[in-house]
């Protein structure tokens, strides 16, 4: 009898304790223990370490009116651990069915092993709520964890079955900008998951992510539909409250309107916060003081209607506590990527927690005229490889040669239309002559084409295969139909000639090329150089397409390219040339700077001494093979070892 009474009283006390109005932040301070496996600072959770997370956690508390909580943030701020604290509060205080969604099922396995399991093991209050994962009937697996009064389901946003499994009261969607636009043809994964909460009037939804592209980012869209909270911190000198931004150098164009970061030269020890009120330069050592006295304030414009249930938080890595990500770390990373738009995009997303705005969706050909420059030679210093790209038209071949150097900096070297029917051998013999050309390097050496890529996607696929089958360093390519893939996929040789066919994601290539054409840098990684002989027609073809956004049922809002000028051969050829560079191998691309340096060594003039001031090292030009006789015909399928293929190689 005593045993039954004890069980009854324990259950009553446990039930009463669950109903106590304890906030998530208070629960975390009392019960959460960070494990040595999953945390760089193991031990008791301290709210004073990350004070900006307190209100976010409290919005997830049962008594708070928020139904949806949105966190758009940079990296190393603790946003995921904030969600895990909420999970612990649910398990211990407000049990019910919960769904935890990561971008993929593979990520779910990692999170379950590396974050959730260590959290449960390290926190006694949670450990007693779960069964032992080592027992067969524990109800504790990687993706399903049963606890007293509730159930935790973990799934990937790429699994429609996991998203529609059962009704849930609590939903945690982590890194939502990494989710697919459509999951297995059944719609947006976030919408599918939120539908599972419809039957619960006291539901809670948490969405967190670092953002991606402006206009496409899910987390930005959700944040803009909220009350748009920012974390305001006081200046230690004058007490002025404002939120902290990175606006120096015109990145946001609002220097002085908010607290912002400044420095002198590239001295990381000089990095300071400039107060928007008194212009005082505040050292990072004051960050702990400022964070502790900070507060969340709405930045929602007065004319925007808010539903009162979606609370949105935006915070950058500039708020990261001392010992995590410092202002000087952010500055050094910025200096490293300031002139590289690809690195800068990542920096803006992960450090500032801001969406990346594309430089523009189209480019006027007249804007490229400022790029036209005479070269010092046919092949300028800096070039380390020459790639020939060929576009096959109904009555001609369009051929182009591009030189590549360090960081994929490129120079247009040659461009020509080879008139003739591609079904006739004579047209392809013209291409042989074009590919056999030598180009005078600024150092005096003679350079030749290293790789040729030919579009096989038109009406002359057979001729392209036959040509590539009998020539060395000539590869057929074909544009793919899917988007969002790497520029060059792995080749396939499932054709009767046995040649390697490379399928390209042309949209990816156009994104890269147009982004580089929009760069303002006169030189450096990614810069595209154009010679002074490039005419209006070439420039119009190079800018012949614009990017627009359309809704794709599988990927949501996607960026695609459409023509604004009838002819786009120059743009296609430039994309093909970049693909040809990638097809030459990662090792060569990495060593382009070394190759370019070797090519730039002056060549000893015939029968004399080197020019005054030239380097004493002499590098002889590559041997010139004898010009072959013209073939009587192109090879046929299955005759790769024929005499035709032999001497043509």
Secondary structure as UniProt FT lines:
FT   HELIX           2..18
FT   HELIX           24..31
FT   STRAND          33..34
FT   TURN            36..38
FT   STRAND          43..44
FT   TURN            47..49
FT   HELIX           51..53
FT   HELIX           54..59
FT   TURN            62..63
FT   STRAND          68..73
FT   HELIX           79..92
FT   STRAND          97..102
FT   HELIX           105..111
FT   HELIX           112..116
FT   HELIX           117..122
FT   HELIX           124..127
FT   TURN            128..129
FT   TURN            133..134
FT   TURN            136..137
FT   STRAND          144..147
FT   TURN            148..149
FT   STRAND          150..156
FT   TURN            157..158
FT   HELIX           160..163
FT   STRAND          170..174
FT   HELIX           176..178
FT   TURN            184..185
FT   HELIX           189..195
FT   TURN            196..199
FT   TURN            201..202
FT   STRAND          204..209
FT   TURN            214..216
FT   HELIX           218..224
FT   TURN            225..227
FT   STRAND          229..234
FT   TURN            236..238
FT   STRAND          241..245
FT   HELIX           248..250
FT   TURN            255..257
FT   STRAND          259..262
FT   TURN            265..266
FT   HELIX           268..270
FT   STRAND          272..274
FT   TURN            276..278
FT   STRAND          281..282
FT   HELIX           284..286
FT   HELIX           287..292
FT   STRAND          295..298
FT   TURN            302..303
FT   STRAND          310..315
FT   HELIX           317..319
FT   TURN            322..323
FT   HELIX           327..337
FT   TURN            338..339
FT   HELIX           341..347
FT   HELIX           348..352
FT   HELIX           365..371
FT   STRAND          372..373
FT   TURN            381..382
FT   STRAND          385..392
FT   STRAND          396..404
FT   HELIX           406..408
FT   STRAND          410..419
FT   TURN            422..423
FT   HELIX           425..435
FT   STRAND          439..441
FT   TURN            442..443
FT   STRAND          446..447
FT   STRAND          451..455
FT   HELIX           461..469
FT   TURN            472..473
FT   STRAND          474..479
FT   TURN            496..497
FT   STRAND          501..504
FT   HELIX           506..517
FT   TURN            525..526
FT   STRAND          528..531
FT   TURN            532..533
FT   HELIX           536..542
FT   STRAND          545..552
FT   TURN            553..555
FT   STRAND          556..563
FT   HELIX           569..583
FT   HELIX           586..590
FT   HELIX           592..599
FT   TURN            606..607
FT   TURN            612..613
FT   TURN            637..638
FT   TURN            640..641
FT   HELIX           643..648
//
